[in-house]
Amino acid sequence: MKWHIQSTNTPKNLQELKKILLQNRKIKDEKSFFKGVSPFKISLKELDISARDLTKIKKRLKKAKDNQEKIVIFGDYDADGISATAVLWQVLYAQSYNVLPFIPNRLKHGYGLSIKAINDLLLEQADVSLIITVDNGIVAHDTLKLLKKHKIDVIITDHHQKDEEKLDALAIFHSTKICGCALAWFLARELSSQKEKQLLTDLLALVAIATVTDLMPLLMVNRSLLIYGLAVLRTNPSLGLQHLFASAKIDQSKIDTYTLGFQIGPRINAMGRLANGMDALRLLCTKNKTQATELSHLLQVTNEDRQNLTFDLTQSAEEIVAQETTEKIIILSSVDYHEGIIGLMAGKMTEKYAKPSIVISEGPEVSKASARSLPGFNITEFIRFFKKDLLEVGGHPLAAGFALETKKIPLVKIKMQKQAKILLAKKNLEKILQVENVLPIKLLTLETVALVEQFAPFGLANPKPVFALQNATLKNYKLLGRDGEHLKLIVAFAGSNQEYEVLAWRQAALAQKLILGTKLNLAVSLDINSYRGSNRLQLILKDLKPQAN
């Protein structure tokens, strides 16, 4: 793993360390960063949202309310889309609009505002006259043409990237600076009066979940939304969320970005991956205790199924990858790979083998693929080399998806492997560990931990600080855990009589390379170990390297 040390300055005290952490994050407004700005005070101009389109939306919704027209909130099946649907539906329903939510089915309808989903929607709701999308629709040109033929108006709210083609919609509420749920919340705010302020405040809990699960950079507006949303999650979550916390054994008072990203978000996402996203939506909106109990249990069980399926399929996939060591890109395909978990599988392959990965779920005629990459190799651009052989392509530099005819998989696989060898011949893709700076041993204190915690909540663009510790002497080590999967190092530093414990979670394999008495450079994060009312410093190992002579 390559270390990128962001600052060459070595701090002498906590003030200097704080300055380094702020500079590394390019923070100029300390007050806004640490306290957050009230979401009610954030302007639409700051988000690059069109005031003209908002006026159109307000006018069209007034007409719909006056005539009690049927409105459908058209969402998406991931945690962002489901949360966005819950936010906008609840606010419009509270204002007495005739409004219904709709979440497409991943396997049946595919992604977004698809023609298949609209055909099914119109079979159920033939008299709908207005559709408001959340977290999708910004490139759904063909579907918009179909809706125009049906004389159905469409308002697009989406945070994904526009394309060059003009969007034929009544109005567009668009920003790439926030997630889909946050965008739905800001629209809801603009449509609300003072009497809905408490509801809007409570719904910031869902905005926080979506902001983290959709991997938004946690600075500026997103950080403010998260700070205020976490406060609601810890003190006043909805009935459905309370039951979700209980089923997942989550301590409500200690909810943080890890809880959102690895416990709450995956349970909501699991429904869209393996079951029906509408049930996750019902849980987020319910006021009925019995229903909340039943649905939270369903999310729990479905998430366990998702975990087991991902584990089993990933294990079998790793056996295949182990036999293809000369390939520069991992490409796996099978009829057994569930479309809902191929993205997770690709992510695990890339994480373990430090190679771009593509996992394909084979269908009878059409197959779906999900891809993941590492910094330095734009996976979406790579896949577009082969767009003539594909049905559709979309994504970002590090994550992408595409569809292709099943019969073309062998041909496309050979082409991609050949091209990857050419493009990656002189590239050594490595995971990059962002390190703040070299930390002097005198700053290994609880006071430093307290300073670091001021920078929470942590996440994308504001990761938990990792520091370099130089010239550590390895005094001892031992394996921990029921199966010996963890490792504890005991180290000492020159000029200090104290020995330090360094915990290496799930890094037991490192023990085979360790030699007592060797000098090491460590990359660690700082934590507090609270035991029987006593707090002590705890170092968490991210990586280690031999000390250069």
C-alpha positions as CSV (number, residue, x, y, z in Angstrom):
1,M,0.0,0.0,0.0
2,K,1.3,3.4,-0.9
3,W,1.2,6.2,1.7
4,H,0.4,9.7,0.6
5,I,1.6,12.0,3.5
6,Q,-0.5,15.2,3.0
7,S,1.6,17.6,5.1
8,T,5.3,17.6,5.6
9,N,4.9,19.7,8.7
10,T,5.5,18.0,12.1
11,P,3.3,19.7,14.7
12,K,4.8,20.7,18.1
13,N,1.5,21.0,19.8
14,L,-2.3,20.5,19.4
15,Q,-2.9,23.9,17.9
16,E,-0.4,23.2,15.1
17,L,-1.9,19.8,14.6
18,K,-5.4,21.3,14.3
19,K,-4.1,23.7,11.7
20,I,-2.6,20.9,9.7
21,L,-5.9,18.9,9.7
22,L,-7.8,22.0,8.6
23,Q,-5.4,22.7,5.8
24,N,-5.4,19.1,4.6
25,R,-9.2,19.4,4.2
26,K,-8.9,22.9,2.7
27,I,-11.2,24.2,5.5
28,K,-11.3,28.0,5.7
29,D,-14.5,28.6,7.7
30,E,-13.9,26.8,11.0
31,K,-17.2,27.8,12.6
32,S,-19.3,26.3,9.8
33,F,-17.2,23.2,9.6
34,F,-17.3,22.4,13.3
35,K,-20.9,23.5,14.1
36,G,-22.6,23.1,10.7
37,V,-25.0,25.4,9.1
38,S,-28.8,25.0,9.6
39,P,-30.2,23.2,6.6
40,F,-33.1,25.8,6.8
41,K,-30.5,28.5,6.0
42,I,-28.8,26.9,3.1
43,S,-29.8,28.7,-0.2
44,L,-30.8,27.0,-3.4
45,K,-28.3,29.2,-5.2
46,E,-25.5,27.6,-3.2
47,L,-26.6,24.3,-4.6
48,D,-26.9,25.6,-8.2
49,I,-30.6,24.9,-8.3
50,S,-32.7,26.8,-10.8
51,A,-35.1,29.3,-9.2
52,R,-37.1,29.4,-12.5
53,D,-37.7,25.7,-12.4
54,L,-38.8,25.9,-8.8
55,T,-41.4,28.5,-9.8
56,K,-42.7,26.1,-12.4
57,I,-42.9,23.3,-9.9
58,K,-44.8,25.3,-7.3
59,K,-47.3,26.4,-10.0
60,R,-47.8,22.9,-11.3
61,L,-48.3,21.5,-7.8
62,K,-50.8,24.2,-6.9
63,K,-52.8,23.1,-9.9
64,A,-52.6,19.5,-8.9
65,K,-53.7,20.2,-5.4
66,D,-56.6,22.4,-6.4
67,N,-57.9,19.6,-8.8
68,Q,-56.8,16.7,-6.5
69,E,-54.8,15.2,-9.4
70,K,-53.1,11.9,-8.7
71,I,-49.3,12.5,-8.2
72,V,-46.7,9.7,-8.1
73,I,-43.3,10.0,-6.4
74,F,-41.1,7.8,-8.6
75,G,-38.1,6.7,-6.5
76,D,-35.2,4.3,-6.8
77,Y,-34.4,0.9,-5.0
78,D,-31.3,2.0,-3.1
79,A,-31.1,3.7,0.3
80,D,-30.8,7.1,-1.3
81,G,-33.8,6.6,-3.6
82,I,-36.0,5.0,-0.9
83,S,-35.1,7.7,1.6
84,A,-35.8,10.4,-1.0
85,T,-39.2,8.9,-1.8
86,A,-40.0,8.8,2.0
87,V,-39.1,12.4,2.5
88,L,-41.1,13.9,-0.4
89,W,-44.1,11.6,-0.1
90,Q,-44.5,12.3,3.7
91,V,-44.3,16.1,3.2
92,L,-46.7,16.2,0.3
93,Y,-49.1,13.8,2.0
94,A,-49.0,16.0,5.2
95,Q,-50.1,18.9,2.9
96,S,-53.1,16.9,1.6
97,Y,-51.9,16.2,-1.9
98,N,-53.3,13.1,-3.6
99,V,-49.9,11.4,-3.7
100,L,-48.6,7.9,-3.9
101,P,-45.0,6.5,-3.9
102,F,-43.5,4.0,-6.4
103,I,-40.2,2.1,-6.1
104,P,-39.2,0.1,-9.2
105,N,-38.1,-3.5,-8.9
106,R,-34.4,-4.1,-9.7
107,L,-34.9,-7.4,-11.5
108,K,-38.2,-6.6,-13.2
109,H,-37.8,-3.0,-14.2
110,G,-34.1,-2.2,-14.2
111,Y,-32.7,1.1,-13.1
112,G,-34.4,4.4,-12.9
113,L,-37.3,5.9,-14.9
114,S,-37.5,2.9,-17.3
115,I,-40.2,2.2,-19.8
116,K,-40.9,-1.2,-18.1
117,A,-41.5,0.5,-14.8
118,I,-43.7,3.2,-16.3
119,N,-45.8,0.6,-18.1
120,D,-46.4,-1.3,-14.8
121,L,-47.1,1.9,-13.0
122,L,-49.7,3.0,-15.5
123,L,-51.4,-0.4,-15.2
124,E,-51.8,0.2,-11.5
125,Q,-52.5,4.0,-11.6
126,A,-54.1,4.7,-14.9
127,D,-55.3,8.2,-13.8
128,V,-51.9,9.6,-12.7
129,S,-51.3,13.0,-14.3
130,L,-48.0,14.1,-12.6
131,I,-44.9,12.2,-11.8
132,I,-42.1,13.5,-9.6
133,T,-38.9,11.5,-9.8
134,V,-36.4,11.4,-6.9
135,D,-32.8,10.3,-7.4
136,N,-33.3,9.4,-11.0
137,G,-34.6,10.5,-14.4
138,I,-32.0,13.0,-15.5
139,V,-31.1,11.0,-18.7
140,A,-34.4,9.1,-19.2
141,H,-35.1,10.6,-22.6
142,D,-37.1,7.7,-24.1
143,T,-39.3,7.3,-21.1
144,L,-40.1,11.0,-21.0
145,K,-41.2,10.8,-24.7
146,L,-43.5,8.0,-23.7
147,L,-45.0,9.9,-20.8
148,K,-45.5,13.0,-23.0
149,K,-47.6,10.8,-25.4
150,H,-49.7,9.8,-22.3
151,K,-50.0,13.5,-21.5
152,I,-48.4,13.0,-18.1
153,D,-46.3,15.9,-16.7
154,V,-42.9,15.0,-15.2
155,I,-40.8,16.9,-12.7
156,I,-37.3,15.6,-12.4
157,T,-35.4,15.8,-9.2
158,D,-32.0,14.1,-9.5
159,H,-28.4,14.5,-8.5
160,H,-26.7,12.5,-11.2
161,Q,-24.8,14.0,-14.1
162,K,-26.8,15.4,-17.0
163,D,-25.9,14.4,-20.6
164,E,-25.8,16.7,-23.6
165,E,-29.4,16.0,-24.8
166,K,-32.1,18.4,-23.7
167,L,-34.4,16.9,-21.1
168,D,-38.1,17.1,-22.1
169,A,-39.6,17.5,-18.7
170,L,-41.9,20.1,-17.1
171,A,-39.2,21.2,-14.7
172,I,-35.8,20.0,-13.4
173,F,-34.7,20.3,-9.7
174,H,-31.0,19.3,-10.1
175,S,-27.8,19.6,-8.2
176,T,-24.7,17.3,-8.2
177,K,-23.5,18.7,-4.8
178,I,-25.9,16.6,-2.6
179,C,-27.5,13.2,-2.7
180,G,-31.0,12.5,-4.1
181,C,-32.6,12.4,-0.7
182,A,-31.1,15.8,0.2
183,L,-32.4,17.2,-3.0
184,A,-35.9,15.9,-2.2
185,W,-35.6,17.5,1.2
186,F,-34.7,20.9,-0.2
187,L,-37.7,20.7,-2.6
188,A,-39.9,19.7,0.3
189,R,-38.6,22.7,2.3
190,E,-39.4,25.1,-0.5
191,L,-43.0,23.7,-0.7
192,S,-43.6,23.9,3.0
193,S,-44.8,26.4,5.5
194,Q,-43.8,26.9,9.2
195,K,-46.3,24.2,10.4
196,E,-44.2,21.5,8.5
197,K,-40.9,22.6,10.1
198,Q,-40.9,19.9,12.7
199,L,-41.6,17.2,10.1
200,L,-38.8,18.6,7.9
201,T,-36.4,18.6,10.9
202,D,-37.3,14.9,11.7
203,L,-36.8,13.9,8.0
204,L,-33.1,15.1,8.2
205,A,-32.5,11.7,9.8
206,L,-33.2,10.1,6.4
207,V,-31.0,12.8,4.6
208,A,-28.1,11.8,6.9
209,I,-28.5,8.1,6.1
210,A,-28.7,8.8,2.3
211,T,-25.7,11.2,2.4
212,V,-23.4,8.6,3.9
213,T,-24.7,5.5,2.0
214,D,-24.5,7.4,-1.4
215,L,-20.9,8.3,-0.6
216,M,-21.3,12.1,-0.8
217,P,-18.2,14.1,0.2
218,L,-18.7,15.1,3.9
219,L,-17.7,18.7,3.6
220,M,-19.7,22.0,3.3
221,V,-23.5,21.4,2.8
222,N,-23.3,17.6,3.1
223,R,-21.4,17.9,6.4
224,S,-24.1,20.3,7.8
225,L,-26.9,18.0,6.7
226,L,-25.1,15.1,8.3
227,I,-24.5,17.0,11.6
228,Y,-28.2,18.0,11.9
229,G,-29.4,14.6,10.7
230,L,-27.3,12.7,13.2
231,A,-28.7,14.8,16.0
232,V,-32.2,13.6,15.0
233,L,-31.2,10.0,14.7
234,R,-29.7,10.0,18.2
235,T,-32.6,11.8,19.9
236,N,-35.8,11.6,17.9
237,P,-35.8,8.9,15.2
238,S,-39.1,7.8,13.6
239,L,-41.0,4.7,14.8
240,G,-39.7,2.6,11.9
241,L,-36.1,3.6,12.5
242,Q,-36.4,2.9,16.2
243,H,-37.5,-0.7,15.4
244,L,-34.7,-1.0,12.8
245,F,-32.1,0.0,15.4
246,A,-33.6,-2.5,17.9
247,S,-33.5,-5.4,15.3
248,A,-29.9,-4.5,14.4
249,K,-28.9,-4.0,18.1
250,I,-27.8,-0.4,17.4
251,D,-27.1,1.9,20.3
252,Q,-29.2,4.9,19.3
253,S,-27.1,7.4,21.3
254,K,-23.9,6.3,19.6
255,I,-25.0,6.4,16.0
256,D,-22.2,7.7,13.7
257,T,-21.2,7.5,10.0
258,Y,-20.0,3.9,10.5
259,T,-23.5,3.0,11.8
260,L,-25.1,4.6,8.8
261,G,-22.8,3.2,6.2
262,F,-22.4,-0.3,7.5
263,Q,-25.5,-1.1,9.6
264,I,-28.5,1.0,8.7
265,G,-27.8,1.6,5.0
266,P,-27.1,-2.0,4.1
267,R,-30.4,-3.1,5.7
268,I,-32.4,-0.6,3.5
269,N,-30.3,-1.5,0.4
270,A,-30.8,-5.2,1.0
271,M,-34.5,-4.9,0.2
272,G,-33.7,-3.3,-3.2
273,R,-31.0,-5.9,-3.9
274,L,-32.9,-9.1,-3.0
275,A,-36.6,-8.3,-2.3
276,N,-39.0,-5.4,-2.6
277,G,-37.7,-1.8,-1.9
278,M,-41.3,-0.8,-1.2
279,D,-41.1,-2.7,2.1
280,A,-38.1,-0.6,3.2
281,L,-40.1,2.5,2.2
282,R,-43.1,1.4,4.3
283,L,-40.8,0.9,7.3
284,L,-39.4,4.4,7.0
285,C,-42.9,5.9,6.8
286,T,-45.0,3.7,9.1
287,K,-46.8,5.0,12.3
288,N,-48.0,1.5,13.2
289,K,-46.0,-0.5,15.9
290,T,-47.0,-3.9,14.6
291,Q,-46.0,-3.1,11.1
292,A,-42.8,-1.5,12.2
293,T,-41.9,-4.7,14.1
294,E,-42.7,-7.0,11.2
295,L,-40.9,-4.8,8.6
296,S,-37.8,-4.3,10.7
297,H,-37.6,-8.1,11.1
298,L,-38.0,-8.5,7.3
299,L,-35.1,-6.1,6.7
300,Q,-33.0,-7.9,9.2
301,V,-33.6,-11.3,7.7
302,T,-33.1,-10.0,4.1
303,N,-29.8,-8.4,5.0
304,E,-28.6,-11.6,6.6
305,D,-29.5,-13.4,3.3
306,R,-27.6,-10.8,1.4
307,Q,-24.6,-11.2,3.6
308,N,-24.6,-15.0,3.3
309,L,-25.1,-14.9,-0.4
310,T,-22.3,-12.3,-0.9
311,F,-20.0,-14.4,1.3
312,D,-20.7,-17.7,-0.5
313,L,-20.4,-16.3,-4.0
314,T,-17.3,-14.3,-3.2
315,Q,-15.6,-17.3,-1.8
316,S,-16.3,-19.3,-4.9
317,A,-15.2,-16.4,-7.0
318,E,-11.9,-16.1,-5.2
319,E,-11.1,-19.7,-6.1
320,I,-11.5,-18.8,-9.8
321,V,-9.4,-15.6,-9.5
322,A,-6.6,-17.5,-7.8
323,Q,-6.1,-19.4,-11.1
324,E,-5.9,-16.3,-13.3
325,T,-2.9,-14.5,-11.7
326,T,-1.6,-13.2,-15.0
327,E,-4.7,-11.2,-15.9
328,K,-4.6,-7.4,-15.2
329,I,-8.4,-7.3,-14.8
330,I,-10.8,-9.6,-12.9
331,I,-13.8,-10.6,-15.0
332,L,-16.3,-13.2,-13.6
333,S,-19.6,-14.3,-14.9
334,S,-22.2,-16.9,-13.9
335,V,-25.9,-17.6,-13.9
336,D,-25.5,-18.0,-10.1
337,Y,-24.4,-14.5,-9.5
338,H,-27.5,-12.5,-8.2
339,E,-27.8,-9.1,-9.9
340,G,-28.4,-7.5,-6.6
341,I,-25.0,-8.4,-5.2
342,I,-22.6,-8.3,-8.1
343,G,-21.5,-4.8,-7.2
344,L,-20.6,-6.0,-3.7
345,M,-18.7,-8.9,-5.2
346,A,-16.8,-6.6,-7.6
347,G,-15.9,-4.3,-4.7
348,K,-14.5,-7.2,-2.6
349,M,-12.5,-8.5,-5.5
350,T,-10.9,-5.1,-6.1
351,E,-10.2,-4.6,-2.4
352,K,-8.5,-8.0,-2.0
353,Y,-6.5,-8.2,-5.2
354,A,-5.9,-4.5,-6.0
355,K,-7.2,-5.0,-9.6
356,P,-10.1,-3.6,-11.5
357,S,-13.0,-6.1,-11.3
358,I,-16.1,-6.9,-13.3
359,V,-18.8,-9.3,-12.1
360,I,-21.5,-10.4,-14.6
361,S,-24.9,-11.8,-13.7
362,E,-25.8,-14.0,-16.7
363,G,-29.4,-13.9,-17.9
364,P,-31.1,-16.0,-20.6
365,E,-30.6,-13.4,-23.3
366,V,-29.3,-10.2,-21.5
367,S,-26.7,-10.0,-18.7
368,K,-26.0,-7.3,-16.2
369,A,-22.5,-6.4,-15.0
370,S,-21.0,-4.3,-12.2
371,A,-17.5,-3.0,-12.1
372,R,-15.1,-1.5,-9.5
373,S,-11.7,0.0,-9.9
374,L,-8.8,1.7,-8.1
375,P,-7.6,5.3,-8.3
376,G,-5.6,5.8,-11.6
377,F,-7.8,3.5,-13.8
378,N,-11.1,5.0,-14.9
379,I,-13.3,1.9,-15.2
380,T,-16.1,3.7,-17.0
381,E,-13.8,5.0,-19.8
382,F,-12.3,1.5,-20.1
383,I,-15.7,-0.1,-20.5
384,R,-16.7,2.5,-23.2
385,F,-13.9,1.1,-25.4
386,F,-16.3,-1.8,-26.0
387,K,-19.6,0.1,-26.3
388,K,-20.3,-1.3,-29.7
389,D,-20.5,-4.8,-28.1
390,L,-22.6,-3.5,-25.2
391,L,-26.3,-2.5,-24.8
392,E,-25.7,0.3,-22.2
393,V,-22.9,1.7,-20.0
394,G,-22.9,4.1,-17.1
395,G,-20.9,5.0,-14.1
396,H,-18.0,6.9,-12.5
397,P,-14.2,6.5,-12.6
398,L,-14.2,3.9,-9.8
399,A,-17.6,2.2,-10.3
400,A,-19.7,1.4,-13.3
401,G,-22.4,-0.9,-14.7
402,F,-23.3,-2.2,-18.1
403,A,-25.5,-4.6,-19.9
404,L,-24.7,-6.9,-22.8
405,E,-26.2,-9.8,-24.7
406,T,-25.3,-13.0,-22.9
407,K,-24.0,-14.7,-26.0
408,K,-21.3,-12.0,-26.3
409,I,-19.8,-12.5,-22.8
410,P,-16.9,-14.7,-24.0
411,L,-15.9,-12.3,-26.8
412,V,-16.2,-9.2,-24.6
413,K,-14.2,-10.9,-21.8
414,I,-11.3,-11.7,-24.2
415,K,-11.3,-8.2,-25.6
416,M,-11.3,-6.6,-22.2
417,Q,-8.5,-8.8,-20.8
418,K,-6.4,-8.0,-23.9
419,Q,-7.0,-4.2,-23.6
420,A,-6.4,-4.2,-19.9
421,K,-3.0,-5.8,-20.4
422,I,-2.1,-3.0,-22.8
423,L,-3.3,-0.2,-20.6
424,L,-2.0,-1.6,-17.3
425,A,1.3,-3.0,-18.6
426,K,3.3,-0.1,-17.1
427,K,0.9,0.7,-14.3
428,N,1.2,-0.7,-10.9
429,L,-2.2,0.0,-9.3
430,E,-1.8,0.3,-5.6
431,K,-4.2,1.2,-2.8
432,I,-3.4,4.6,-1.6
433,L,-3.5,5.4,2.2
434,Q,-4.0,9.1,3.0
435,V,-1.8,10.0,5.9
436,E,-2.2,13.4,7.6
437,N,1.4,13.9,8.7
438,V,4.1,12.4,10.9
439,L,3.0,12.7,14.5
440,P,5.6,13.2,17.3
441,I,5.3,10.7,20.1
442,K,4.6,13.4,22.7
443,L,1.3,14.0,21.0
444,L,0.1,10.3,21.5
445,T,-2.3,11.5,24.2
446,L,-6.0,11.4,25.1
447,E,-6.1,15.2,24.4
448,T,-5.0,14.5,20.8
449,V,-7.9,12.0,20.4
450,A,-10.3,14.6,21.7
451,L,-9.0,17.1,19.1
452,V,-9.4,14.4,16.3
453,E,-13.0,13.7,17.4
454,Q,-13.9,17.4,16.8
455,F,-13.5,16.7,13.1
456,A,-16.2,14.0,13.2
457,P,-18.5,12.9,11.5
458,F,-16.0,11.2,9.3
459,G,-16.4,9.9,5.8
460,L,-15.6,10.6,2.1
461,A,-13.5,13.8,1.8
462,N,-13.2,14.0,5.6
463,P,-11.8,10.6,6.6
464,K,-10.8,9.8,10.2
465,P,-7.2,11.1,10.5
466,V,-4.4,8.6,10.0
467,F,-1.0,9.5,11.3
468,A,2.5,8.2,10.6
469,L,4.6,7.1,13.6
470,Q,8.3,6.6,12.8
471,N,11.0,4.5,14.3
472,A,8.9,2.1,16.3
473,T,10.7,-0.9,17.8
474,L,8.6,-4.1,17.8
475,K,8.7,-5.5,21.4
476,N,6.1,-8.2,21.2
477,Y,2.9,-9.4,19.3
478,K,0.1,-11.9,19.7
479,L,-3.0,-13.0,17.9
480,L,-6.4,-12.1,19.2
481,G,-10.0,-13.2,18.6
482,R,-11.8,-16.5,18.7
483,D,-10.2,-17.6,15.4
484,G,-7.0,-15.6,15.8
485,E,-8.0,-13.3,13.0
486,H,-6.7,-10.1,14.8
487,L,-3.2,-9.0,15.9
488,K,-1.9,-6.9,18.7
489,L,1.6,-5.4,18.5
490,I,3.5,-4.0,21.5
491,V,5.9,-1.2,20.3
492,A,8.2,1.4,21.9
493,F,9.7,4.6,20.6
494,A,13.1,6.2,21.1
495,G,13.1,8.8,23.8
496,S,10.0,7.3,25.6
497,N,9.9,4.8,28.4
498,Q,6.3,3.9,27.5
499,E,5.2,0.9,25.5
500,Y,2.1,1.2,23.2
501,E,-0.5,-1.3,22.1
502,V,-1.3,-1.3,18.4
503,L,-4.4,-3.3,17.3
504,A,-4.6,-4.6,13.8
505,W,-8.1,-5.8,13.1
506,R,-8.4,-8.7,10.6
507,Q,-4.6,-8.5,9.9
508,A,-3.4,-11.7,11.5
509,A,-1.5,-12.6,8.3
510,L,1.0,-9.8,9.2
511,A,2.4,-12.0,12.0
512,Q,4.2,-14.2,9.5
513,K,6.4,-11.3,8.5
514,L,7.1,-9.8,11.9
515,I,10.5,-10.1,13.6
516,L,11.0,-8.9,17.2
517,G,13.3,-6.0,17.6
518,T,12.9,-4.7,14.1
519,K,12.2,-1.0,13.4
520,L,8.9,-0.1,11.8
521,N,7.0,2.9,10.5
522,L,3.3,2.7,11.4
523,A,0.2,4.3,10.0
524,V,-2.4,4.5,12.7
525,S,-5.6,6.1,13.7
526,L,-6.2,7.1,17.3
527,D,-8.9,5.8,19.5
528,I,-10.0,5.5,23.2
529,N,-10.3,2.2,25.0
530,S,-12.9,2.6,27.8
531,Y,-12.7,-0.2,30.3
532,R,-14.3,-0.1,33.8
533,G,-14.5,3.6,33.8
534,S,-11.0,4.1,32.8
535,N,-9.9,5.7,29.4
536,R,-6.7,5.0,27.7
537,L,-5.2,5.6,24.3
538,Q,-5.6,2.9,21.7
539,L,-3.7,2.9,18.4
540,I,-5.4,1.2,15.4
541,L,-3.1,-0.1,12.7
542,K,-3.8,0.8,9.1
543,D,-0.5,-0.3,7.6
544,L,3.2,-0.8,8.5
545,K,6.5,-0.6,6.7
546,P,10.1,-1.5,7.7
547,Q,12.0,1.5,8.9
548,A,14.5,2.5,6.2
549,N,18.1,2.3,7.3
